[in-house]
Amino acid sequence: MIHLTHPKSDMPMRSHVNRSLRDHWLTLRTGDALPDWKDFDPVAVRDLLPHLIVVDCLADPMRFRFRLIGTFVTRMAGRNATGRMLDAELYGDRLEAMTWHYRQCAETAEPLATLGTVHFVDRDWVVAEHVFLPFGSADGRVNIIMAGLDTLDGTAWLSGYSHEIEPTLDWRA
């Protein structure tokens, strides 16, 4: 099983895609309350849709199911896992590395941004930035997470980090 560490950093998100997705998510919030998924209009972020991953959060025990995966992501992954559970059958020994982000976002009900390599088989050399944005139900529970995935040029972004270290970014900056 692959385990990653996630040191907190003050680095801002660099991806225009992820910053734009975050900015749109912020417009959907009312005060500190999480936005409701029914308020999300994909037309408002049409150009970002290829980079989107939408995951249903299922409780007792906490599990995740891909609701939608954009074409940029499916091409990079080499498969379309829409409708499938994020489980060992799909990710093998990378399952913990893949689900950590979703669990953090669901448990804290806070956005999360990370910098690292992608967790797709045979693609762990690709440097990527992710943002994870929670949507809530009336009871305040996170029921959907919308993520953005964008690749960054070169490995300079990960200078000083190994593949086992995936820093969290300042999603607000």
Secondary structure, DSSP 8 states (H G I E B T S, - for coil): ----B--EEEEE---HHHHHHHHHHHHH-BTTB---GGG--GGGGGGGGGGEEEEEEETTTTEEEEEEE-HHHHHHHTS--TT-B-SHHHHGGGHHHHHHHHHHHHHHTS-EEEEEE--STT-TTSEEEEEEEEEE-TTS-EEEEEEEEEE-SSSGGGTT--TTB--EEETT-
